[in-house]
């Protein structure tokens, strides 16, 4: 028997199918989204995958509903000119992105003349516009290794920057002191406790985690890389050190494997603001369109397109 919650979700999903056809719309969802939103989406992925999807949509698509946070919707809007990009909940922001400003980047350039500026995709369009190239956790090492400059200013995530620096000792990264509150709330002691409870499990971690936690990881990668590694691994039990939204995809794609979160409360409240109800509502009413000032977009797109070229 279907319970009330499942019946509501099924009705909303059915309504969404009709609306997508009527509005010529597609649904893009980050892997940290709610499970029912991921299930209803046309594409689920990490920041790099979602960027590529937005840039390569069929010309018949007129509307993108972006189930992520604001900087992601901005990126989709810049990569899909002429399309309407809707954010189901306009309050879905990113604390890390808010930690760095365009003026911060200009100040760092003045302090380090001749350095390239690489910004993590978790940043505003204004910060991207001040940067030479954008990166994601999937491609940061590859992209930065291909830059001609030895010195690279990296904003805003210090943890990802430290991890990249370890992979590229010939580069000198100047790190901004930003971080992801969710990933930094996960502690080394929690990983140690999880390993004690599950001694056969492998630890898969995101590079946004702290350096001391990453020292315990068996594999470090982006959300998409974690998904692929778990699927390809001969291991059958894993401890996951990233936002818990990824567990839905991991468990769906690997029904014979076991996945433990480092912490049950490792949840990004902003990612969870996008619900199936407000996905339907925003598409139905054309609510919460996201746009970028054209002068900012032109400059930000240079950094985004260079990332796509180098990755």
Residue pairs with C-beta under 8 A, 6 or more apart in sequence:
2 10
9 36
9 276
12 40
12 276
12 277
12 279
12 280
13 36
13 39
13 40
13 276
15 280
16 27
16 40
16 276
16 279
16 280
16 283
19 25
19 280
19 283
19 284
20 26
20 27
20 42
20 283
23 62
23 63
23 283
24 60
24 61
24 62
24 63
25 61
25 62
25 63
25 64
25 65
25 283
26 42
26 43
26 57
26 61
26 63
26 64
26 65
27 40
27 41
27 42
27 43
27 65
27 67
27 279
28 41
28 42
28 43
28 45
28 50
28 53
28 54
28 64
28 65
28 66
28 67
28 68
28 76
29 37
29 38
29 40
29 41
29 43
29 44
29 67
29 68
29 274
30 44
30 45
30 46
30 47
30 50
30 67
30 68
30 69
30 72
30 245
30 271
31 38
31 44
31 45
31 46
31 223
31 224
31 227
31 245
31 246
31 249
32 68
32 223
32 243
32 245
32 246
32 268
32 271
33 41
33 44
33 67
33 68
33 245
33 271
33 272
33 274
34 245
34 271
34 272
34 274
34 275
34 276
35 245
35 248
36 275
36 276
37 67
37 274
37 275
37 276
37 279
38 44
38 245
38 248
38 249
40 276
40 279
41 67
43 49
43 50
43 53
44 249
45 53
45 224
46 136
46 137
46 138
46 222
46 223
46 224
47 72
47 75
47 121
47 122
47 136
47 137
47 138
47 222
48 121
48 136
48 138
48 139
48 222
48 224
48 311
49 138
49 224
50 66
50 68
50 72
50 75
50 76
51 75
51 76
51 79
51 121
51 136
51 304
51 307
51 308
52 308
54 64
54 75
54 76
54 79
54 80
55 79
55 80
55 308
57 64
57 80
57 83
61 83
62 83
62 84
63 83
63 84
63 85
63 86
63 283
63 286
64 76
64 80
64 83
64 84
64 85
64 86
65 86
65 88
65 279
65 282
65 283
66 72
66 73
66 76
66 85
66 86
66 87
66 88
66 290
67 88
67 274
67 279
68 87
68 92
68 271
68 274
69 92
69 93
69 94
69 97
69 270
69 271
70 87
70 90
70 92
70 93
70 94
70 97
70 290
71 94
71 97
71 121
71 122
71 123
71 124
71 125
72 121
73 85
73 86
73 87
73 290
74 124
74 125
74 290
74 292
75 121
75 125
75 128
75 304
76 85
76 290
77 83
77 85
77 290
77 291
77 292
77 297
78 125
78 292
78 297
78 300
78 301
78 304
79 301
79 304
84 286
84 289
85 289
85 290
85 291
86 282
86 283
86 286
86 287
86 288
86 289
86 290
87 274
87 282
87 288
87 290
88 273
88 274
88 275
88 278
88 279
88 281
88 282
88 288
89 273
89 274
89 275
89 278
89 288
90 288
91 270
91 273
92 270
92 271
92 273
92 274
93 270
94 122
94 270
95 180
95 181
95 270
96 120
96 122
96 156
96 157
96 178
96 179
96 180
96 181
97 122
97 123
97 124
97 127
97 156
98 124
99 156
99 176
99 177
99 178
99 179
100 119
100 123
100 127
100 155
100 156
100 176
100 178
101 126
101 127
102 124
102 126
102 127
102 129
102 130
104 127
104 155
104 176
105 117
105 119
105 127
105 130
105 131
105 153
105 155
106 130
108 115
108 117
108 153
108 155
108 174
108 176
109 115
109 117
109 130
109 153
112 151
112 153
112 174
114 149
114 151
115 149
115 151
115 152
115 153
115 174
116 132
116 133
116 147
116 148
116 149
116 151
116 152
116 153
117 130
117 131
117 132
117 133
117 152
117 153
117 155
118 131
118 132
118 133
118 134
118 135
118 140
118 143
118 144
118 147
118 152
118 153
118 154
118 155
119 127
119 128
119 130
119 131
119 133
119 134
119 135
119 154
119 155
119 156
119 303
120 134
120 135
120 136
120 137
120 140
120 154
120 155
120 156
120 157
120 160
121 134
121 135
121 136
121 307
122 156
122 157
122 180
123 131
123 134
123 155
123 156
125 292
125 293
125 296
125 297
125 300
126 296
126 300
127 155
127 156
128 134
128 299
128 300
128 303
128 304
129 296
129 297
129 299
129 300
129 303
130 299
131 155
131 300
131 303
132 147
132 303
132 306
133 143
133 147
133 303
133 306
133 307
133 310
134 303
134 304
134 306
134 307
135 143
135 144
135 307
135 311
136 222
136 307
136 311
137 160
137 206
137 207
137 208
137 221
137 222
137 223
137 225
138 221
138 222
138 224
138 225
138 311
139 307
139 310
139 311
140 160
140 164
140 207
141 164
141 167
141 168
142 310
142 311
143 307
143 310
143 311
144 152
144 154
144 164
144 168
144 171
144 173
145 168
145 171
146 310
147 171
150 170
150 171
150 172
151 171
151 172
151 173
151 174
152 171
152 172
152 173
152 174
153 173
153 174
153 176
154 160
154 161
154 164
154 173
154 174
154 175
154 176
155 176
155 178
156 176
156 178
157 176
157 178
157 179
157 180
157 208
158 175
158 176
158 177
158 178
158 179
159 179
159 180
159 183
159 184
159 207
159 208
159 209
159 210
159 211
159 214
160 207
160 208
161 173
161 175
161 176
162 175
162 211
163 207
163 211
163 214
163 220
164 171
164 173
164 207
165 171
165 173
165 175
179 208
180 208
182 243
182 266
182 267
182 268
183 206
183 208
183 209
183 210
183 241
183 242
183 243
183 266
184 208
184 209
184 210
185 263
185 265
185 266
186 209
186 210
186 213
186 241
186 262
186 263
186 266
187 213
188 210
188 212
188 213
188 215
188 216
190 262
190 263
191 203
191 213
191 216
191 217
191 239
191 241
191 262
192 216
194 201
194 203
194 239
194 260
194 262
195 201
195 203
195 216
195 239
197 260
198 237
198 239
198 260
200 235
200 236
200 237
201 235
201 237
201 238
201 239
201 258
201 260
202 218
202 219
202 233
202 235
202 237
202 238
202 239
203 216
203 217
203 218
203 219
203 238
203 239
203 241
204 217
204 218
204 219
204 220
204 221
204 226
204 229
204 230
204 238
204 239
204 240
204 241
204 242
205 213
205 214
205 216
205 217
205 219
205 220
205 241
205 242
206 220
206 221
206 222
206 223
206 226
206 241
206 242
206 243
207 214
207 220
207 221
207 222
208 242
209 217
209 241
209 242
213 241
214 220
217 241
219 225
219 226
219 229
221 229
223 242
223 243
223 246
226 240
226 242
226 246
226 250
227 246
227 249
227 250
227 253
230 238
230 250
230 254
230 257
230 259
231 253
231 254
235 257
236 256
236 257
236 258
237 257
237 258
237 259
237 260
238 250
238 257
238 258
238 259
238 260
239 260
239 261
239 262
240 246
240 247
240 250
240 259
240 260
240 261
240 262
241 262
242 266
243 266
243 267
243 268
243 271
244 261
244 264
244 266
244 267
245 267
245 268
245 271
245 272
247 259
247 261
250 257
250 259
251 257
251 259
281 287
282 288
292 300
